[in-house]
Amino acid sequence: MTAIPDTTRAELDTVLQRAADAAEAFGAQAPAARARQIRAVADALDAASGELVPLAMAESHLGEGRLTGELKRTTFQLRLFAEVLDDGGYLQATVDGADADFPLGAKPDLRRVLVPVGPVLVFAASNFPFAFSVAGGDTASALAAGCPVVLKAHPGHPQLSVRTGEIITGALAGSGAPDGAFQVVLGFETGTAALQDPRIKAAAFTGSVPAGRALFDIANSRPTPIPFFGELGSLNPVFATPNAVRARGEEIAKGYVTSYSGNAGQLCTKPGLLFLPADHGLDEVLAEESKAVAAHKLLNERLHEGYCTRREAVTEVPGVRVLAEGGIDEGATPTLLTTDVDTLLANREALLEEVFGPLSIVVTYSSEDEARRAAEAFEGNLTATLHAEDDDAEFASSLVSRLRDRAGRLLFNGWPTGVAVSPAMQHGGPYPATTDARFTSVGTAAIDRFLRPVTYQNVPQNLLPEPLQDENPWGVPQIRHA
């Protein structure tokens, strides 16, 4: 394939100005208009699947089935945001009329609504070439909010990024969106320069802790800081009680291997550690299941090098034992290690850091108190999982209370890989899982990241935005107070 050059500074300036020029018109559209535009994007991507999936296969080492399913997920979430726009409740339009007899003194007419923040910079991810990339959830939620998007393509799939961007731009233009509502740029320095530009009003990122933290610091060190919604890293611990192991230990072992090794361990929700009672007796099952998993190439050479470095560092920690050796040459096969809580806590810097790839650690605990101490050792995570039985109420409750403070999604008797696109999904967590645990990057609540509240006080009807007018021309839900 022909190499695609990075976006020049002059080209970036044009892109940013077009986004800024589009912001008012795009944000002022009725929700129904943007819903139509977003559905047009979904339809265009579905129609181009025969072109896009082979491009993704060539650049990512991912299989046709996985990518076809991922593209379906991508267009599904676009249409789901269109439904959010159809409903209109996301605006939280609130009308609180004037009240001369208010207990604290005469109250003015107050009306509150959420408005778009302005142009959003989205950094695409490598491990989901569709669902977390050019047309992914960050793009879908920002467009739904009425924010023009400048998409910084990931270097792992540039051809796919450019072509996907062309399809999105064409679909938006053909359905009436203003020019500049969506644009793609390329290049590391391009992304940094865009993040520093005052025309960008918010940013979203999915990737590593070092890269995400560096960008987060840039966003906050600007003369006018902007919101930066970064998904950085997560260990996603899983705890299994002795009763759960006795009742279904082999099932837990097999489910764990499938979860940590799936997609070559390149999922942000991969379980990085499984905590089992010291007498679990599952070493042989865990090892055999891991050895049976086929080798897979990692997404790109940079990720492969990073995986090899972290794998070596973890396996060399004294007190860590290999259950399944794994391989790294022609394609990575799962590496499964085991240790105990004391070793884990004594080597936090090495063992409590994400390994992006097919490696996980089984950690044994000798008592409930030791399991609780292990749970308290974690920083923020996207997920935390508990396998327990009905008789485990007290132990389970104590673990859940600790894990809730350290994760954005709690699972019971399941596995964290696989993130449903749902209004109730929380795909976020305390740092370093994300830079703002109040928000999600998956599900319809993701739109909240790119909206800000404005209150109108005693404003005449003809000057109010449509959602706050008494006639309510957009027909959105209004929360009315006396």
N, C-alpha and C positions, 0 to 999 in steps of 0.2 A: 504494500500500500504506500501511496505517496505521503510523505510527512506533511503535517499541517503546521504552518508557522504559528508562533505565539502572536497574540494580539499586540499591536504596537501601542505606544502611549497615545499617539494621535488618534488611532482607531478607538481606544478605550475612552478617550475624552468625548468622542462622537456618540459612543454607546451610552455613556452616563448622561449626556445631555438629552438624548432622545428619551431615556427613561424618565428623567426629570420633567421633560415637556409633556410626557404621556400621563403623569401621575394624577393631575387634577381631573382630566376627562375620564380616565379609567376608573378612578375611585368614585366619581360622581354618577356612574351608571346605576340604573336600577339593578337589584340583585338578579332579576330574571334575565337581563341582558348578559351578565357575566356567566350565569348558569348555561345559557345557550352557547356561549363561546367555549366554556370548559368542556361541554359535551362534544362540541365540534373537534376539539383537540383529542379527546378520547376516541372518537370515531376515526379520525385520521390515523392515529397510532395503530389501532386495530387493523385498519385497512393496509398498513405498511408492514405488518408483522413478518410477511415473507421476505422482506428486505432487511428489516432491523435485526431479527433473531440471528441470521447468519453473520451479520456484522459483529454482533455481541459475542458470538461463539469464537470468531477469529481473534478477538482482542482480549478475551477474558479467561479462556480455558474452561468455561462453564458449558454444560451440556445443553442440547436443544430442549429437552423436557423441562429442565429447571428454568431456562430463560423464557420459554413460551409461557409457563405458569407465572413467572415474574411480570411479564408484560401484561398478562391478564389482570394481575393484582394492581398494576399501575393504572390501567384504564378504569378499573373498578373504583379505585379511590378518587380518581378525577370525577367520576359520575356521582360518587357519594358526596363530594363537596358541592356539586351542582344541586343536589337535594337539600343541602344545608342552605344554599342561597334561595331555593324555592320556598323554604320555610320562613326565612327571614329572622328567626329568633336570635340568631348569632349577633345581631345588632344591639340587643338588650335595650331597645328603645323604652325609656321610662319617663312617664309624665306624672309630675307631682304638682297639682294646680295651686294657685295662690290661695292663701287662707288668712283672712284678717283676724281670725280668732285663735290662731295657733298659740299653744301654751307658752312659747318662748317669745312671743311677739309676732306681729304680722309677717307672714312668710310669702316670699315672692313666688311667681310661677317658675318652676324649675323643670327642665327637660334634659335628659341625659341620653347619649347615644355613643356607640363605638364607631370610630372613623379609621380609614387606612393610615398607616404610619408614613407611607411613601415608598420610594424604590427600595427593593430588598436585594441584597447580594446573597446568592446561594452557592455554597461550595459542594460540588457533587462528590459522592462517595464512590469507592472502587468496588466494593464487594457486592453491590446490587446495581448493575449497569442500567437498570430501568427504574426500579421502585425507590431507590434513594439517590438517583442521579438526575439527569436533565429534566425528566418529566415526573420526578418522584414527589414524595409527600411534602417536602419543603416548598417546591415550586407550586404544587396544587393548592396548598393552603394559602400561600402568599397571593396567588392569582385570585383565589376565591375572596380574599379579604379586600381586593381592589388595589393591590400593590404591583406595579411593574417589577419584573424580575430580571436581574442580570445574573446569568448562570455561569459560574466559573467551572469549566469542564475539568474532569479528572484526567490526568495524563495516562491512566491505564486503559482508557477506551476513547481516544480522541475522534476517530472516524465515526463511531457510533454517536458520539456527543454532537458533532456538527450536523449529522444527518437528522438526528432526532430534533435538534433545534430548528432546522429548516422546516420540518413537518409541523412543529408547534407554531412557528411564526406564520406559516401559510394558513393554518387552520384559524388562528386568531384573526388575521387580516380578513379572511374570507367571511367571517361571522361578525364583523363590525367592530372589533377591538381597535383602539387607537394605535398608530405606529409607535413602536418603542415599548409595547407592553411586555415583550419577552425578547431577550437577546442572549447569545452565547459568546463568551470570551475564553481565551486559552492562555496559559502561562502562569508560573508560580509568582513572578513579580507582578504580573497583571492583577492577580487576585489580591495581593498585598496593597497595591496602589488603589484598587477600587475600594477596599475596606477603609482606606484613609480619606477617601474623597467625601466632602460634605454633602454631595448629592445622594449618597447612600444613607438610608435612615435606619436600617436594621440588617442583620446578617444571620445566616444559619449554616451550620457545619456538621458533618459527620466524618469522623476519622480518629486519628491517634491522639493521645493525651499531649505529647510535646507540641504537635502542630496546632491542635485546637487551643491549647493554652497560650501559645504565641499569638495567635490571631485574636483570642479573647483579650489579651493585654493591649493589643493594638487598638481594638474597638473601644476600650475603656480609657486609653491614653489620648484619644483625639481631643482637640479643644472642646468639642461638644460630643461627649461619649454617646454611643448608641447601643441598643440591646443586641447582644450576641448570643444566639441560642446554639450552643455546641453540644453534640453528643460525642464523648471522648473515649471512655474506656470502662469496662465492667468485668467483674469476676463471676458474677451470678452464682453464688454458693448454693449448694443443695445439701440439706440435712435429712438423714433418715434415722428414725428412732429404732431402738432394739426390737420393739414389737412389730414395726413395719418390716424389718429385715427377716424376722422369724416367719412372718405371714407370707411374704412375697419377695424374698431376697433376690432370687434369680431374675424375676421380672424387673426389679429395680436396676439390677446390674446391666441387663440388656438394654433397657430404656436409656440408661445413662450413656452407654457407649454410642448408641445411635445418635443421641443428642449432641455429645461433645465432638463426635467425628464427622457429623453431617456437614456437607459443603466444605469439606476439608478444614473444619474448625474455624471458618472465616465468617462467623456470624457474631454480631455484637452481643447476642444473648446466649452464646455457648456457655454451658456450665463449666467453669474453670476448676472447681473443687467440689468433691462429694465427701461429706462427712458421714462415716459409718462407725458403729460400735466396734471396739477393738476385737471382739470375737466374731466378726461378721462371717468369716469363712467363705468369702466370695472371690478371693484372689484368682483362683483358677478360671472361674467363669469370666471375670473381668478381662483377664489376659487373653483368653481364647477368643472372646468376642472382639477385642481390639485387633488382634492379629488377623481376623477374618475380613476386616474392612479393606476394600481395594484402595490402591494408591491414587492420589489425585494431585495434579499440578496446582500450585498456588496461583493466585490471580496474576501476579507479575514478579519479576526478578527482585524488585525492591522488597516486597513482602516476604519472598522466599528467604532473602538474606536476613531480614529481621527475625523471622521465625527461627532460623538456624542459630542465631546469636542467643536468643532468649532460651531456646531449648537446651543449649550447652550450659548456660548459666544456671538453669534450674536443676538439671540432672547432676551437676557437680556439687550441689549443696550437701554437706555431710548429714547423714541421717535420712536422705531421700533414696528410696530403692526403686529400681525399674521393674514394672510388671510386664510391660510390652515395649520392646526396644524402639520400634518404629523405624522408618527410613526417610531419607531426605533427598536422594539423588535424582532418580528418574520421575519422582512424584512422591509426595509425602504420604506415609502411612502413619496411623495413630501411634503416638507415644503416650503410655500411661504409667504414671509414677505413683508411689505411695509413701506416706510418712505419718507422723503422729502430731498431735496438737502442740506438744512442747517444742518440737523442731520447727513447726510452722511459725509459732510465736517468736522463736529465737532468730528466725531468718525472714522477717516480714518483708524487708526490702527486696529480696530475691523472689520469694514465693507468693507474696500478695501484690503482684503486678501482672497485668494481663499478658497472656501469650496468645497472639493472634495466629491461629493455626491449629492443627489436630493434636494438641497436647492437653492433658488434664491431670489432676492430682487427687488421689483418694487419701483422705486424712482420717486417721482413726482417733476416737476419743474413748476414754476409759470410764467416764462418769457423766451424768447430766450436767454437773457444774462445769466440767471441762468443755462440753459442747457449748454451753452458754458463754464461757470465756472466749471461745473461738468466734462465736457470732459477734461478740463485742469488738473483735479486732478489725473488722472490715470498715473501710471507708464507704462512700456512696456506690450503689450499684443500680443497674436497670431493673434487675430481678433478684428475688430470693425465693427458694423453694423448700417446702417441707413435705416429707413422706412420713405419715403417721397413721395410727389406728385410733379407734374410738376410745380405747383405754388410756390414751396418751394425753388426755385433756390438760393436765397441769403442766407437764413438760412442754407440750406443744404450745400452750399459751405463753409460757415464758420465752420460748424461742421466737414466736411470732412478734411479740412486743419488741424484742431487740432487732429483729430483721426489718420490721416496719420502719424503724428510724434510719435504716441504711439502704432502702430500696424503694423504687417507684411502683413495682408490681410484685405482689406476693402470690405464689402458686401453691396449691395443695394437691399432693399426689399426682403431679404431672411433670412436664419438662418445659423449660423456658424458651427453647427454640420454637419459632413460629409465633408471630405477633399479629393478632387479629386486627383488621382495620375496622374499628368500632367506635361509636360515640363514647363508650366507657373505657377505652384503652388509655393507659398511662404508660407511655414509652419515654421515660425520663427518670431521674433520681438524683439524690444528693451528689455533689462533686466528689470524685471526678467523672461519675457517670454522665452528668450534664452540667452545664454552667448555670442553669436555673431550674431547680427541681419543681417549680410551680407549674411547669408547662410540659406538654407532650409533643413529640414529633410524629407520632402515628395516631390516626383516628381524627374525627372531626373537630375535637377540641384544639387541634394544632392551629386552627385559624386564629385563636386568641393571641398568638404571639405577635401578629402583625396588625393589630388594632389597638387604638388608644381611646380613652373616654373623653368626651367633651360635654360640658353642661351649658345649656342656653338658659339665661335668666331674663325673664320678662321680655323675650324677643317676640316681635310681631309675627303673626302667622305667615305672612308672605316672605319673611326672611329665615324662617326655620327650615332645616333640611326635611325632605319628604317623610322620613320615618317618624318625625316628631310632630308633624302637623295634625290638627284635629281631623282633617279629612283623610289622612293616611293614604295618599295616592298609591303608594307601593303595596299596601295591604299587608304590611308586616305585623307581627304580634306587638302590641303595646302593653307595657306594664303600667297600669294606671293606679294612682293613689288619690285619696280624697283631695 
